[in-house]
Amino acid sequence: MTTGLIGATLLYGQAAFAADTQTATVTAAQTFIQASEGQSATVTFVLGTSDNKPLAGPATLRYRTGTGTATAGTDYTAVTGMITFAADSTPGARKTIRIPVRRDRSAETAETIPVALSPTTAGVTVGAGPTVVINANGLPYLDRKLSVKRRVADLLSRMSLDDKIGQMTQAERAAVTDDTTRIASWRLGSVISGGGSVPASNTPAAWVQMVNTFQQAALATPLQIPIIYGVDAVHGHGNVYGATIFPQNIGLGASRDPKLVERVYHATAAEVRATGVPWDFAPCVCVTRDERWGRSYESFGEDPKLVTQMTTAVTGLQGRKTSQLNGPDRVLATIKHYAGDGNTSYGTGDSGSPIDRGVTTISRRDFARTILPPYIAGVRAGAGAVMPSFSSIDWTDDGVGNPIKMHTNKELLTGTLKGTLGFDGFVITDWEGIHQIPDPAATADTPLPTAAQVRTAVNAGSDMFMEPNTAERFETLLKAEVNAGRVSMTRINDAVSRILTSKFKLGLFDKPFATTDRVDQVGSTAHRALAREAVAASQVLLKNTGNLLPLRSDARIYVAGRNADNIGNQAGGWTLDWQGRSGDTIPGTTILDGIRRDAPRAQVTYSPDASAPIGRADVGIVVVGETPYAEGYGDVGGPAWPWGTEAQKETKSLTLQPVDKAAIDKVCDAVTRCVVLVVSGRPQIITDQLGKIDALVASWLPGSEGTGVADTLFGRRPFTGKLPVTWPATTQQVPINVGDRHYQPLYPYGWGLRTTTTRHR
C-alpha cells in the first residue's frame, strides 16, 4: 500500500530521458516501519510513472537518516546513500534500504528515526520521508508475565493527558486513511468502519492490510499503545464482501436456541478477527416492543426472557473464559443499546424519525423488569463494552415530561451499570451520540460537539467517544474541560484504565498486527453450513392447511414474488451498506436457488411479478416482504433512504406493498395450493389475503444462505421456529405485545407449527 507521504517527481526534458512528458513518483511502501533493538529496519520505496509505462531514464535519489528522538551512534547506525531506479523500470518496482538498530539494553519508550530523500539532479523534487520506529522495550507494561492490572497501572502512570484523552477517542477510517499520521498525532485509541466504510479492495486480505497500516501509525507514538478497531458485525461480518451473512437477530430469536446463537456469533467472531478486527459492536440485546421501529429486526424478540436467553451471543463472540479473548477466533463484544431503545413511543423520535431515538416513558420498576434483564445477563457473561442508546428515558416516578438522554444518564451509566451491576468493561458512545445532547447555549451554527456536550457525557460515565469526523475537536474540548477542573482526572483515569484493560485482554499489546493466515475463515464452507442450519431453525410456520408443507420434491412449482431471487432483500440492513442494498449484492443462495437445489426433480417456473403463464402448477410459492433498511429510514412513516436502490425508497409500512399483494392474488387465485413466504424484519399485515393462502411462513431476513428456507419447505429440516414477536391482525393493534390487556393478534407470541422431515424423500 503506498502512502504518498514521501515522493520524488522527476521532470523530464533532459537529454538522458528524451523529450517527453513522463513524470515519475517514488513513494514509501509504509509511512511507519517498526523495528526492535538488535534488528535492522527495512525501508521500501516504490516507483510509479504518470503514464504507467516503464521509466524513460534512470532516476537516482539520495537518502539519509535524519534527526528524530533516537540518537545516532547509540540507538542506531546512521546511514546515507543513493538509490537508483534504472531506465525501463516498470511501475511498482521496489528498492530497499536497511538501517541497523543497536541494542542498548536500557528500558525505554519508542524512539523515531526519520528518513529523508534529497535530489541529486535538477528537475527532481522530493517530499517528506517515512519514519522508522524503534520499539519500546524493557518497561513493565510490556511484560506479558505481569497481571493485566499491574500492566495497566504501570502504563497509566506513564501517560500524559494527551495520551489519555487520545485513548478515549475513536475516529472513522475515512478521517485518517489519507493521512495515517493523524492516528499518531491525535493519539487515537480506536478507529471504526461505519456501515459501508471499507478498503478500496473489499477483500479479507485488504482489511488485514488496512488495519495493520493504521496500527503501524498508532505504534509510532512513544508508548506504542495499539488501537482497537471496531465494526458493526450484527449478523455476520456484513461490511466484508464474501463474508457469511447469518439471519438477523429476529430470526435467531425465532429459533429459540441459545446454543445455536452462541455458535453463530462464534463463527462471526472468527470471520471478524480473521480480517484483523478485534471488536464487534454486537449483540443488540434490546427488547423490541413496537413493530414500527426500523431496528426491530436487530432484537431477538419482544419478551425480555427470550432476549436474556439469547445473550449467549456474548460468549459466542468472546468465549466463556477471559483467557479466550486473545484467541484468533474471538472479539470483544458490545451489548447495546443501553437501555430502552426498543420501547420508545411512536411520535417521540429524533433526527426526523417517528420512533427511532425517541423517548421511553416508564417507571423504574418496569424498567428493571422489562428492559434491564438482558443487560444484566450480558454483563454477567463478561461483555467487554456497552453502548448507550440514542434514546431517552422519561421516568414516570417523578412525573412525565423531563426525558433524559441515555448519553447523559449518570444514574443508569455510572450508578446502575458500573455500580449496581458491577460492569468493569468500558462504555462506548454511539455514532456522534453526544452531539444530540441538549445544549441550551448552542445555536444552529455551533460546531459539534460542544464543550458542554463533552463534559456532560464524560461525567455521566461514557469512556470512549465515537467521533467519526470530529475526533480532534473532541480531544481539544475535553483537554480544556480537564484543565478547567470541570472533568476530573479521576474520571479520566477510570475511563482509560477500562479501555487499556480490554486491549491487554485482547492481546493487542503482545500481538498488535494481524496476519492473513485465517482469511479463509471468511465465508468458509463450515460457516455457510451453520448459517443454512440457522436459517432453517428461524423459519416459523404460521399456517399449514391440509399439511401442505413439506412439499414433494418432484412437484410442478410456480415461484413468484420480488423476494424469491433477491439476496440483498433477504439479507436486509447492515449488509455491505449501513441500510443494506437490494439486488445481487453478495455471494450466497437466494430462496429460488435453494428451491432448485433441494428439489432438482421439480419443474420450477419463476416469474418475479407472476406475469408468466401459471399453467398446471401443483403448487405456487410467492415470496414477498420488505426491502433493506436500518435505523431511522426503516421507521414506518419515516423518511426514505435517498441514496439506496429504487426499491429501497419505497414507503416503509406494516402492510405488504401493492406489487406483493398483486403477486399473491394472481398466484393463489390460479393454483389449488399456495404457499406464501414473508421475507421481512418484522410482521407484515396479511389478514385480508389469509383466506386464499394455504401455507404461510415467516422467513424473516435469512441472510446469505437462502437454501435454509428451502430445506424446511421440502422437509430436509422440520419447521420448529416460534414467533419471537406478536403478529398483528391489523395496523390499529400496533404496538401489540404478549401480556397486553387486550390481546387478539392474528398469531400470538410463541406461535409456530411443526412439520416432519420425510416428505422430500
Helices and strands as residue ranges (DSSP letters): E 8-11, G 15-17, E 23-28, E 32-35, E 40-49, E 59-65, E 80-85, E 94-100, E 111-119, E 124-126, E 131-134, G 140-142, H 148-158, H 161-167, E 169-172, H 173-176, H 181-185, E 190-193, H 204-218, E 228-231, H 249-255, H 258-274, E 279-280, G 296-298, H 304-309, H 312-318, G 322-324, E 334-338, G 341-343, E 359-362, H 364-366, I 367-371, H 373-380, E 385-388, E 392-395, G 396-398, E 404-405, G 406-408, H 410-410, I 411-420, E 426-427, G 433-436, H 451-460, E 465-466, H 471-483, H 489-505, G 519-521, H 525-538, E 540-544, G 545-547, E 556-560, H 567-571, H 591-598, E 603-607, E 619-625, G 646-649, H 658-670, E 674-679, G 687-692, E 695-698, H 707-713, G 731-733
